[in-house]
């Protein structure tokens, strides 16, 4: 199988359905960053000592990210979309489960700790960039809105499991030293008046 096609030598690429776009088109940037995120997730899944359950879960997320990239590369109406609300609901259930494991935190956390947590924090930041680029793309294009929801939750997911990765190794999260209390664990009556 020949890997190179030479079709990109002039700065263009083809998307689903055969339409040619510039390689710096918002659609291509959006699904390209999702592809980059998928690679970072692959790095996390290959960290030494990762549990088989988490590795399997991350590999499942890689499949879903490929679905996200496929949907972003598909002009509206060309093919059925693959990402639906069920993927986001599944991700939310995983976030809820992981968020209950480490100690409560009320300040900002810096990326770091164990090697696995550090790679997961990296995945979180790439997910946020992917989200911003998908938002830019959606303003001028019809797209599957479920992709944006899934990518938004995914950054929260990586935050939650990065904290679990540190907690399971008895490594404290790296707290931002100048941070005040930023995460409120309960709503007071005074909060409701604002």
C-alpha positions in Angstrom: 0.0 0.0 0.0 1.4 3.4 -1.0 1.1 5.9 1.9 1.8 9.1 0.2 -0.6 10.5 -2.5 1.0 13.8 -3.4 -2.5 15.4 -3.3 -1.5 17.6 -0.4 1.6 19.0 -2.1 -0.3 22.2 -3.1 -1.9 22.6 0.4 -5.2 20.8 -0.2 -6.8 17.7 1.2 -10.0 15.8 0.5 -12.8 15.3 3.1 -15.6 12.7 3.2 -17.5 13.0 -0.1 -14.4 14.1 -2.1 -14.7 17.8 -1.5 -11.2 19.5 -1.6 -10.3 21.9 1.2 -7.2 23.9 2.0 -5.2 22.2 4.8 -5.7 25.3 7.0 -9.5 25.3 6.6 -11.4 25.4 9.9 -12.8 21.9 9.3 -9.4 20.4 8.7 -7.9 22.3 11.7 -10.7 20.9 13.9 -10.4 17.3 13.0 -6.6 17.5 12.8 -6.6 18.6 16.5 -8.9 15.8 17.4 -6.4 13.5 15.7 -3.6 15.0 17.7 -5.7 14.5 20.9 -6.1 10.8 19.9 -2.3 10.5 19.8 -1.9 11.9 23.2 -4.6 9.5 24.6 -2.5 6.7 23.0 0.5 8.0 24.9 -1.5 7.9 28.1 -2.7 4.4 27.4 0.9 3.2 27.0 2.4 4.6 30.2 4.1 1.9 32.2 2.0 0.6 35.1 -1.4 1.8 33.9 -4.2 -0.5 35.0 -5.7 -2.7 32.4 -9.2 -1.3 33.0 -8.0 2.3 32.5 -6.0 1.3 29.4 -9.0 -0.4 27.9 -11.2 2.7 28.7 -8.7 5.0 27.0 -8.6 2.8 24.0 -12.4 3.0 23.8 -12.1 6.8 23.9 -9.6 6.6 21.0 -12.3 4.9 19.0 -14.8 7.6 19.9 -12.3 10.3 19.0 -11.9 8.7 15.6 -15.7 8.9 15.3 -15.5 12.6 16.2 -12.9 13.2 13.6 -15.0 11.4 11.0 -18.0 13.5 11.8 -16.0 16.7 11.6 -14.6 15.6 8.2 -18.1 14.8 6.9 -20.0 17.7 5.2 -23.5 17.9 6.5 -25.8 15.3 4.8 -23.0 13.3 3.1 -23.1 10.4 5.6 -24.9 9.6 8.9 -23.0 10.9 11.9 -21.5 8.5 14.4 -21.3 10.5 17.6 -24.5 10.8 19.6 -25.7 11.8 23.0 -25.1 8.3 24.4 -21.3 8.9 24.2 -21.5 12.1 26.2 -23.8 10.5 28.8 -21.3 7.6 29.2 -18.5 10.0 29.6 -20.4 12.0 32.3 -21.0 8.7 34.2 -17.2 8.0 34.1 -16.4 11.6 35.3 -18.9 11.3 38.2 -17.3 8.0 39.3 -13.7 9.3 39.1 -14.5 12.6 40.7 -15.5 10.9 43.9 -12.2 9.1 44.4 -9.5 11.8 45.2 -9.7 14.3 48.0 -11.8 17.4 47.5 -9.9 20.3 46.0 -10.8 24.0 46.3 -7.9 25.6 44.3 -6.4 25.4 40.8 -4.2 22.4 40.1 -1.1 22.6 38.0 -0.4 19.8 35.5 1.9 17.3 37.0 2.4 14.5 39.6 2.9 11.0 38.2 3.9 10.4 34.6 0.3 9.2 33.9 -1.3 12.2 35.5 1.0 14.5 33.5 0.1 12.9 30.2 -3.6 13.0 31.1 -3.3 16.7 31.9 -1.6 17.2 28.5 -4.6 15.4 26.9 -6.9 17.8 28.8 -5.3 20.8 27.3 -5.3 19.4 23.8 -9.0 18.6 24.3 -9.6 22.2 25.3 -7.8 23.4 22.1 -9.8 21.0 20.0 -13.0 22.4 21.6 -12.0 26.0 20.7 -11.3 25.0 17.1 -14.5 23.1 16.8 -16.4 26.1 18.1 -14.7 28.3 15.5 -15.7 25.8 12.8 -19.3 25.6 13.9 -20.0 29.3 13.4 -19.8 29.0 9.6 -20.6 25.3 9.0 -23.3 22.8 9.7 -21.9 20.0 11.9 -22.8 17.3 14.4 -23.3 19.3 17.6 -22.8 16.2 19.7 -19.1 16.2 18.8 -18.6 19.5 20.6 -20.5 18.3 23.7 -18.4 15.1 23.8 -15.1 17.0 23.4 -16.2 19.5 26.1 -16.8 16.7 28.6 -13.6 14.9 27.6 -11.4 17.6 29.0 -13.3 17.3 32.3 -12.8 13.5 32.1 -9.0 13.9 31.7 -8.9 16.2 34.7 -10.8 13.7 36.8 -8.7 10.7 35.9 -5.4 12.7 36.2 -6.4 13.4 39.8 -7.2 9.7 40.3 -3.8 8.7 38.8 -2.1 10.9 41.4 -4.2 9.7 44.3 -3.7 6.0 43.5 0.1 6.6 43.7 -0.2 8.7 46.9 1.1 11.7 45.0 -0.4 15.0 45.9 -1.8 17.2 43.1 0.4 20.2 42.4 -1.6 23.2 43.7 -1.3 26.6 42.3 0.3 28.5 45.2 -1.4 31.9 44.5 -4.8 30.4 44.1 -7.6 31.4 46.4 -10.6 29.2 46.9 -12.1 28.7 43.4 -14.2 25.6 43.6 -17.1 25.9 46.0 -18.4 22.6 47.4 -21.8 23.9 48.4 -24.1 26.8 47.6 -24.9 29.1 50.4 -27.9 31.4 50.8 -25.6 34.4 50.1 -24.7 32.7 46.8 -28.4 32.5 45.8 -28.9 36.2 46.3 -26.3 37.1 43.6 
